[in-house]
């Protein structure tokens, strides 16, 4: 049997379905064959954590749940940076609880970037489609100011190197999704696509921008390896319509692979025995594959390690 990948797996918000989908995933034969797991959760790191923790904690205070979620993420990052594990898989967190627990981050992606000192990009990937977000957890009204030539070029560079180093794509074909309907329709609905996104795509050496109502279909038909979306919901809607339950969140640009399932905490169904582990299984298996691909080396993006 091939050597198993050593991964840290955080339970996420202990009130949610993270513990139960992780328990299901670890019972899967494919996961058992591929992974040696260190579970990081409320009972402490590197222990045999009770994976039914979601049942007793479901009615617990959100601030405490957020604090525990944040501590687990910090511990998992330390394990990865020390070399004790080769990758991190994170269970879903409640962002409001995380903030109430003392962590001023919009989500996992931003927290991981800060903890590792890396320039990161959020990718959702499946067999059908890969989507990378140029902006993540910000208000829609703030998106036009955040989408700049420089920010698009940085995300494109991170995406291209991630596809090369983590996914084995030698010459990645990356497309940029437009911001406005029909790319602004000659300026009637905004000029960001011609004045900002167009120059950004050319500078980054990627295709586009293309209208949002066609670019994801083109990617699913094999024309592009990934699509960079200018804002959260246009990208997340595309990938979740295409592959909900089987997609995986990947943080590109980190010095270690990090993945997570494509769903949230689902606190309303925690402990009912109906949560599906499909996406968690895919997240663990993908993290294991990437960690083996990058064994002995670390992904470098613009000088970050």
Buried (B, 14 or more C-beta within 10 A) or exposed (E): EEEBBBBBBBBBBBBBBBBBBBBBBBEBEEBEEBBEBBBBBBBEBEEEBBBEBBBEBBEBEBBBBBBBBBBBBBBBBBBBBEEBBBBBBBBBBBBEBBBBBEBEBEBBBBBBBBBBEBBBBBBBBBEBBBBBBBBBBEEEEEBBEBBBBEBBBBBBBBBBBBBBBBBEBEEBBBBBBBBBBBBBEEEEBBBBBBEBBBEBBBEBEBBBBBBBEEBBEBBBEEBBBBBBBBBBEBBBBBBBEBBEBBBBBBBBBBBBBBBBBBBBBBBEEBBEEEBBBBBBBBBBBBBBBBBBBBEEEEBEBEEBE
